[in-house]
Amino acid sequence: MKKYINHIGIFVCIFILCGTALWGAWQLWFNPYRGTVSDLRPSEELETVLTSQQAVGDLDYLVHRLAERHPVCMNGLPDNVQLEYERERAGIAALPEVSVLSLWQSAARVLSSLGDAHTAVGINYENRVRLPLTFAWKDDTLICLGDEYDGFIVVEVGNISTEALYQRFLPQFSYELESWARHSFASRLNRGEYLSFVGVDIQGDIPLVLEKPNDGSRITVSFELCESVTASEEKVGANFDYSVDSFVGMGIFTLRQCVYDEEYKNGLRDFFTSVQENNIRSVIVDLRSNPGGNSLVANEFIRYLPAESYLIGATEVRFGSILRKNKPQSRKNQQLIPVFFDDVYVLTGADTFSSATDFATLISDNKLGTVVGEIPGNMPSSYGDILYFQTPNARLVFTVSYKYFIRPDASKSDFPLIPDVTVPAKDALTETMRLIKKAR
């Protein structure tokens, strides 16, 4: 009996040791989230000066995290990324000191050479400043939106032409499709840090040359950067809302961000219940301006559709030195009541991104609905599921993808999501309503 107990004790000890070793190996080498940050600290100010050694250390830290986590770097950095890294590193090492702004620009050029919109670098400030203007593209022209200068063409900012600013922005921004770069340039150009990022002097008032849309005459106006709401305050508001029009026979579910929680699931159930009660025959999901989030929002939506199953794409997931490849599969649809049997439309724009693109792609590739609008901001087959890091000295915030997603229809992997009906995003709802009326 005693010998038997000793054997059990030895077995338990071996089991514990092996378990501890496996857990340690997971944490040290295979866990994608090792060393990531959840609470971001404020970055150093852009004008803060680092020694070249500190700056090189930050750049090395960023590139090492990229090399050890990103799926495309299983066999080392791609040649073009390695070349860009060596060029930027040599330039920094040759200087006695480097500003945080210059380091940010160098790091951004390295990551942008990867061509992954989810792997990017930026700064994190609690209090931000910006111009009291909003910019957007109208065709190929940058214009002001709202207030006194609504519709005015932006010719220059800080004595630099908008075209020159955009050309500075492109090689310092991570993107897959230029439509996303264009949207990001316009939406960020009013921020103080991004004005500095593209070379505008923000010390003092910033002059803008604006062209009147009615007669082509130009005026010069100057603006002082003012404090804006914080990033957390900007996110305040519902992630979704919906409306049902029984007269038109149409329901619209507007999803502003892909947040998968009980509120979303309950809201979706209430929406489809209202759709059934009002005898609605057409449902519209508006994904314009949706920056993404959790891709499970799409799967939850499909649970209200009559499909018995649907195809989900393959994935490649990196765990340390291991790249796990998951094959595409047909997923049984766990249907919820009430089931909607009629027409589904999905609205997209150039600012539809990440999981919102996945949502539209899942509907499109499985032929569950009609996509109306513009090509979304990123490729449906792309890298994603990001890890957050901060560099040790400048505290630049950067993200690294550790998965590669292949769209359900793999034959289209080299192509963006092309809408069934291509119209400017601002006209997508009007066009969809026209299609609904035509189909009656």
C-alpha positions in Angstrom: 0.0 0.0 0.0 2.8 2.4 0.9 4.6 1.6 -2.3 1.4 2.3 -4.3 1.0 5.7 -2.6 4.6 6.5 -3.4 4.0 5.7 -7.1 0.9 8.0 -7.1 2.9 10.8 -5.4 5.7 10.4 -8.0 3.1 10.5 -10.8 1.5 13.6 -9.4 4.8 15.4 -9.1 5.8 14.5 -12.7 2.4 15.7 -13.9 2.8 19.0 -12.1 6.3 19.5 -13.4 5.3 18.8 -16.9 2.3 21.0 -16.6 4.4 23.8 -15.2 7.0 23.4 -18.0 4.3 23.5 -20.7 2.7 26.5 -19.1 6.0 28.3 -18.9 6.8 27.4 -22.5 3.5 28.8 -23.6 4.0 32.0 -21.7 7.6 32.5 -22.9 7.4 31.5 -26.5 4.0 30.7 -27.8 1.4 32.9 -26.2 0.7 35.7 -28.8 -0.3 38.1 -26.0 3.0 37.8 -24.1 4.4 41.3 -23.4 1.4 43.1 -24.8 -0.1 46.1 -23.0 -3.8 46.6 -22.0 -3.4 50.0 -20.3 -1.7 52.5 -22.6 0.5 55.2 -21.0 0.7 58.6 -22.6 3.3 58.9 -25.3 6.2 61.4 -24.9 5.4 64.8 -26.6 6.4 65.0 -30.3 9.1 67.6 -29.6 10.7 65.6 -26.9 14.3 64.7 -27.8 15.7 61.2 -27.4 19.3 60.1 -27.7 20.0 58.2 -30.9 20.6 55.1 -28.7 17.1 55.5 -27.2 15.5 56.0 -30.6 17.3 53.0 -32.1 16.3 51.0 -29.0 12.6 51.8 -29.7 12.8 51.0 -33.4 14.6 47.7 -32.6 11.9 46.9 -30.0 9.1 47.5 -32.6 10.8 45.5 -35.3 11.6 42.6 -33.0 7.9 42.4 -31.9 6.9 42.4 -35.6 9.4 39.6 -36.4 8.3 37.4 -33.6 4.5 37.8 -33.9 3.4 38.6 -37.5 2.5 35.6 -39.7 4.4 37.0 -42.7 7.6 37.1 -40.7 7.8 33.3 -40.0 11.1 33.2 -41.9 12.3 36.7 -41.0 11.3 40.1 -42.2 10.2 40.4 -45.8 13.1 41.8 -47.9 11.4 45.2 -48.5 10.7 45.6 -44.8 14.2 44.5 -43.8 15.6 47.1 -46.3 13.4 49.9 -44.9 14.3 49.0 -41.4 18.0 49.0 -42.1 17.7 52.4 -43.9 15.7 54.0 -41.1 17.9 52.5 -38.3 21.1 53.8 -40.0 19.6 57.2 -40.4 18.7 57.4 -36.7 22.0 56.0 -35.5 23.9 58.6 -37.4 22.2 61.5 -35.5 23.2 62.7 -32.0 19.6 63.0 -31.0 16.1 62.3 -32.5 12.7 63.8 -31.7 9.8 61.6 -30.9 8.1 63.0 -34.1 11.0 61.9 -36.3 11.1 58.5 -34.6 7.3 58.1 -35.2 7.8 58.9 -38.9 10.6 56.4 -39.2 8.7 53.7 -37.5 5.7 54.4 -39.6 7.7 54.1 -42.8 9.0 50.7 -41.7 5.5 49.3 -40.8 3.8 50.8 -43.9 6.2 48.9 -46.1 4.5 45.7 -44.9 1.3 46.6 -46.5 -0.9 45.5 -43.6 -3.5 48.1 -42.5 -3.8 46.5 -39.1 0.0 46.7 -38.3 0.6 50.4 -37.6 2.2 52.9 -35.2 0.9 56.0 -33.6 0.9 58.1 -30.4 -1.4 58.2 -27.4 -2.2 61.5 -25.7 -4.8 62.1 -23.1 -5.4 65.7 -24.3 -5.4 66.4 -28.0 -5.6 69.5 -30.0 -7.1 70.0 -33.4 -8.3 72.5 -36.0 -11.9 73.6 -35.6 -12.6 72.1 -39.1 -13.5 68.8 -40.5 -12.2 67.6 -43.9 -13.4 65.1 -46.4 -12.9 64.1 -50.1 -15.3 65.2 -52.8 -14.2 63.2 -55.8 -10.5 64.0 -55.9 -10.7 67.3 -54.0 -10.3 67.9 -50.3 -13.1 70.1 -48.9 -14.2 71.5 -45.6 -17.4 70.2 -44.0 -19.9 72.1 -41.9 -20.2 75.6 -40.5 -18.9 78.7 -42.2 -16.6 77.1 -44.7 -18.7 74.1 -45.7 -17.8 73.0 -49.3 -14.7 75.2 -49.5 -11.9 73.5 -51.3 -8.7 73.1 -49.2 -5.8 74.3 -51.4 -3.0 74.6 -48.7 -2.5 73.9 -45.1 0.4 75.6 -43.3 1.7 76.9 -46.6 1.9 73.4 -48.1 -0.4 72.1 -50.8 -2.8 69.4 -49.9 -1.4 67.2 -52.6 2.1 67.5 -51.1 0.7 66.7 -47.7 -1.0 63.6 -49.0 2.1 62.4 -50.8 4.0 62.8 -47.5 1.3 60.9 -45.7 1.1 57.8 -48.0 4.6 56.3 -47.3 4.1 56.9 -43.5 0.7 55.2 -43.2 -0.2 51.5 -43.1 -2.9 50.6 -45.7 -3.8 47.9 -48.2 -6.2 49.9 -50.4 -5.6 53.6 -51.1 -9.2 54.3 -50.5 -8.5 53.7 -46.8 -5.4 55.9 -46.9 -7.4 58.7 -48.5 -10.2 58.5 -45.9 -7.7 58.4 -43.1 -5.7 61.3 -44.4 -8.9 63.5 -44.6 -10.3 62.4 -41.3 -7.0 62.9 -39.4 -5.6 66.0 -41.0 -7.4 68.3 -38.5 -5.5 66.7 -35.6 -2.5 68.5 -34.2 -0.3 65.4 -34.1 -1.1 64.4 -37.7 -0.5 67.9 -39.0 3.0 67.6 -37.5 3.2 64.1 -38.9 3.0 65.4 -42.4 5.3 68.4 -41.8 3.0 71.3 -40.9 4.4 73.7 -38.3 1.8 73.8 -35.5 3.6 76.4 -33.3 1.2 79.3 -33.6 -1.8 79.8 -35.9 -2.1 77.6 -39.0 -2.9 79.3 -42.3 -5.3 77.6 -44.7 -5.8 78.7 -48.3 -9.5 77.9 -49.2 -11.2 78.1 -52.6 -14.8 79.2 -52.7 -16.9 76.6 -54.6 -19.1 79.1 -56.3 -16.7 81.4 -58.0 -13.2 79.9 -57.5 -11.8 82.8 -55.6 -9.4 82.1 -52.8 -9.1 83.3 -49.2 -6.5 82.7 -46.5 -7.8 82.1 -43.0 -5.8 81.1 -39.9 -6.8 78.9 -37.1 -5.5 78.2 -33.7 -5.4 74.6 -32.5 -7.9 74.0 -29.8 -8.4 71.2 -27.3 -10.7 68.4 -28.5 -12.6 65.7 -26.7 -10.5 62.8 -25.6 -10.5 59.5 -27.5 -12.7 57.9 -24.8 -15.3 60.7 -25.0 -15.4 60.4 -28.8 -16.7 56.8 -28.4 -19.7 57.8 -26.3 -22.9 56.8 -28.0 -24.8 53.8 -29.1 -22.9 51.2 -31.2 -26.1 50.6 -33.2 -29.7 51.7 -33.7 -32.5 50.6 -36.0 -35.7 51.8 -37.5 -38.6 50.0 -39.2 -40.8 51.6 -41.8 -44.0 49.5 -42.3 -45.2 51.8 -45.1 -42.1 51.3 -47.2 -41.6 47.7 -46.0 -38.1 48.3 -44.9 -36.0 48.0 -41.8 -32.6 49.6 -41.3 -30.0 48.3 -38.7 -27.2 50.8 -38.4 -24.1 49.3 -36.9 -21.5 51.9 -36.0 -19.0 49.6 -34.4 -18.7 45.9 -34.2 -19.2 45.3 -30.5 -20.4 41.8 -29.7 -22.2 41.9 -26.3 -25.6 41.3 -24.7 -26.8 44.7 -25.7 -26.1 43.9 -29.4 -27.7 40.5 -29.2 -30.8 41.9 -27.6 -31.0 44.8 -30.0 -30.7 42.4 -33.0 -33.5 40.2 -31.5 -35.7 43.3 -31.0 -35.0 44.5 -34.5 -36.0 41.2 -36.2 -39.0 40.9 -33.9 -40.1 44.3 -35.1 -39.4 43.4 -38.7 -41.7 40.4 -38.3 -44.5 42.3 -36.6 -44.5 44.9 -39.2 -44.4 42.5 -42.2 -41.1 43.9 -43.4 -39.7 42.5 -46.7 -36.3 44.2 -46.9 -33.6 44.6 -44.3 -30.7 47.0 -44.6 -27.5 46.7 -42.6 -25.6 50.0 -42.7 -21.9 49.5 -42.2 -20.7 52.8 -43.5 -18.2 54.5 -41.2 -17.9 51.3 -39.1 -14.2 50.9 -38.1 -14.6 47.2 -37.0 -14.3 45.4 -33.8 -15.5 41.8 -33.1 -16.3 39.7 -36.2 -18.9 37.6 -34.2 -21.5 40.4 -34.8 -21.8 39.0 -38.4 -22.3 35.4 -37.2 -25.0 36.6 -34.8 -26.8 38.4 -37.6 -26.8 35.4 -39.8 -28.6 33.4 -37.1 -31.7 35.3 -38.1 -31.4 34.2 -41.8 -32.8 31.0 -43.3 -29.4 29.6 -44.3 -28.9 26.1 -42.9 -25.2 26.6 -43.0 -22.6 29.0 -44.4 -19.0 29.0 -45.3 -16.3 30.6 -43.2 -12.8 31.2 -44.6 -9.5 29.7 -43.6 -7.2 31.3 -41.1 -3.5 31.2 -40.3 -2.6 31.9 -36.7 0.9 32.4 -35.4 1.9 30.9 -32.0 5.6 31.7 -31.6 7.5 29.6 -34.2 4.3 27.7 -35.1 1.9 28.7 -37.8 -1.4 27.0 -37.3 -3.5 26.7 -40.4 -7.2 26.2 -40.1 -9.1 25.1 -43.2 -12.3 26.7 -44.4 -15.4 25.0 -43.1 -19.1 24.9 -43.5 -20.7 26.2 -40.2 -24.1 25.0 -39.2 -26.3 28.0 -38.7 -27.7 28.0 -35.1 -30.9 29.8 -36.1 -32.8 32.1 -33.9 -36.5 33.1 -34.0 -37.8 35.0 -35.8 -36.2 33.9 -39.1 -36.1 36.5 -41.8 -36.7 35.0 -45.3 -36.7 38.1 -47.5 -34.1 40.5 -49.0 -31.0 41.7 -47.2 -28.9 44.6 -48.3 -25.5 45.7 -46.8 -24.2 49.3 -47.2 -20.5 49.9 -47.4 -18.1 52.8 -47.8 -14.3 53.4 -48.0 -14.5 53.9 -44.2 -16.0 50.4 -43.7 -13.0 48.6 -42.1 -11.8 45.4 -40.5 -14.6 43.3 -38.9 -17.1 45.5 -40.7 -15.5 44.5 -44.0 -15.6 40.9 -42.8 -19.4 41.3 -42.1 -20.1 42.5 -45.6 -17.8 39.8 -47.1 -19.5 37.0 -45.2 -22.9 38.1 -46.5 -21.5 38.6 -50.0 -19.5 35.4 -50.4 -22.3 33.3 -49.1 -24.8 35.0 -51.3 -27.0 36.0 -48.4 -27.6 39.5 -49.5 -26.7 42.4 -51.8 -23.8 44.8 -51.1 -24.4 48.4 -52.1 -21.9 51.3 -51.9 -18.1 51.5 -52.2 -15.3 49.0 -51.9 -14.5 48.8 -48.1 -11.2 50.1 -46.7 -9.3 46.9 -46.4 -8.9 43.6 -48.2 -11.3 40.8 -47.2 -8.3 38.4 -47.2 -5.9 40.2 -44.9 -4.0 40.2 -41.7 -5.7 41.1 -38.4 -6.5 40.3 -34.8 -4.0 42.9 -33.4 -1.6 42.9 -30.4 -0.9 46.2 -28.7 2.6 47.3 -27.6 4.4 50.4 -26.5 8.0 51.3 -27.2 10.1 51.7 -24.0 11.4 55.2 -24.4 9.0 57.3 -26.6 6.1 55.1 -25.7 4.9 55.0 -29.3 1.8 52.8 -29.5 2.0 50.1 -32.2 -0.1 47.1 -33.3 0.9 43.9 -34.8 -1.4 41.3 -36.5 -0.9 37.7 -35.6 -3.6 36.1 -37.8 -4.2 35.9 -41.5 -7.8 35.7 -42.6 -8.9 34.2 -46.0 -12.3 35.2 -47.2 -15.0 32.5 -47.6 -14.7 32.5 -51.4 -10.9 31.9 -51.6 -11.0 32.3 -55.4 -11.4 36.0 -54.8 -8.6 36.4 -52.3 -6.6 38.7 -54.5 -9.5 41.1 -54.9 -11.2 43.6 -52.6 -14.9 43.3 -51.8 -16.6 44.7 -54.9 -20.2 45.7 -54.2 -23.0 44.2 -56.2 -24.1 47.8 -56.8 -21.3 50.3 -56.8 -22.4 53.9 -55.9 -20.8 56.6 -53.7 -21.3 55.8 -50.1 -23.4 58.8 -49.5 -25.9 57.6 -52.1 -25.9 53.9 -50.9 -29.1 54.2 -48.9 -31.0 56.1 -51.6 -29.9 53.6 -54.2 -31.0 50.7 -52.0 -34.4 52.2 -51.5 -34.7 52.5 -55.3 -33.8 48.9 -55.7 -36.4 47.9 -53.1 -39.1 49.8 -54.8 -38.1 48.4 -58.2 -38.2 44.8 -56.9 -41.8 45.2 -55.7 
